[in-house]
Amino acid sequence: MGEETRLLCLCSGCEPLAAESRYLGVQFASVGPWKLRIVALDCQGPLRLLGETPETATPLGSIPLLIDEAAPRHQGADANDRSLTVFFIHGGGGRAGQFRHVIHFLSQRGIRCIAPDLPGHGLSRTASGAARRDPQGAPVCPVEDTQSIIKAVFDALAGTRKDEKKASSTPHCGSPPRRAVLVGHSFGCLQVLRLYSQLSAENRETEVSGICLIGGDVARGPPGLAAWLFLYLPRLVLQLIRSLVGQVSQRLLYSGETRQKNRRLMDDEQQITSMNLLETVLEILAHLKGGEAHKEFQRAADAFRDKSHRPPVLLLYGEGDSVTPPAASAAALAAALGAGPLPASLPSPQYLRLPYTACGAEIRGSSCSNRNLSECLGGGPHVPPEEWARQGAVTAAVVGKAGHNVMLEQPLETNKVIWEFIKRQLQT
């Protein structure tokens, strides 16, 4: 069997998924009953660390895997970039491949990038002996178990634990452990904050040098009608209408610009996400609707505020985001994380000018005048980039001509903003 045919078989015949996987690599780890697809790249491309199929998945134990480090190939990279790992968590119904543009961008600059397909998403659809809510349905991974899996993947592959370097036989064993920047999208923002609180509970908060929340909110819950449809209709009916519901949801996930000019992106995403296990989508919706997600967010935000070490946070949105409207969502998140209140006119008191992009930094104790988005897009005072890395800083960024899936709709602008944020972590 040729490599292309093998990859297409692993992707269940889904050509868009096979195409993105060709460059991200396909490898699997096992945590409990779940066989997880893990994306792992550095400057040399996909890291070959794990089993190539779900059947040969590598168990993730308590001892971190040891990864040989290579020098960055990109001329703009620095040897210090090897000290940083960016750890990505996708949202409900998403997958690691939705970060593909920023993963390639960062890995070419020497940054190690780790991104799992969470259980029931992407290529992580295989489980041995996992519980089933419905005898006719697929295995389902409870949200709490998913959080434990995220922590296990981070511990094994991020390279931030002190004991990893002690056990390593690589030439870099004398260097300090890595630090991590945590990146979450949509529901993944909650899971990133919970991961930080888990690390904090182990006195490991200094392993995290920055947090980026893309399309984040305070996890209040889904619209009532959507939740009712998915949670109370019979499973057979849901399967029949799932495609229709998916098409309707496109209007929420993408900006008008994308809907008019990039139908292929939307069609490919619809084809890939329709492969996610329905039971997983229902589990996440139930978690949101029942209020558990909001309670978990509050606990994670409280833990963040209570720490003396508070890494800088970047809040990133598409200007046309209908799922998490930028002004209200950023203001709620900033307040929950302990920053001063962001004005309703977002993005915030100070601005960094980038094409189609507006950013603002809100730092405790600062006094800044308010400006609105249109003023910002037309130009305005720059936020010194070093402010982005100040401990406890919360920076809001809005990318124009994009919606909730901003990293797919405007990858160049999104990459610029995230790289500007990450560069500051390399300099601190």
Secondary structure, DSSP 8 states (H G I E B T S, - for coil): --HHHHHHHHTTT-HHHHHHHHHH---EEEETTEEEEEEEEETTEE---SBSSGGG-EE--SS----------STT--GGGGGEEEEEE--TT--GGGGHHHHHHHHTTT-EEEEE--TTSTT--EESS---SSTTS-----HHHHHHHHHHHHHHHS--SHHHHHH--STTTTS---EEEEEEETHHHHHHHHHHHHHHHTT-GGGEEEEEEES--------HHHHHHHHHS-HHHHHHHHHHHHHHHHHHHS-HHHHHH-HHHHHHHHHHHTTS-HHHHHHHHHHHHTTHHHHHHHHHHHHHHH-S----EEEEEETT-SSS-HHHHHHHHHHHTT-----TT-S-SS-EEETTEEEEEE-TT-------HHHHHT------GGGGGSTT-EEEEEESS--TTHHHHSHHHHHHHHHHHHHHHHT-
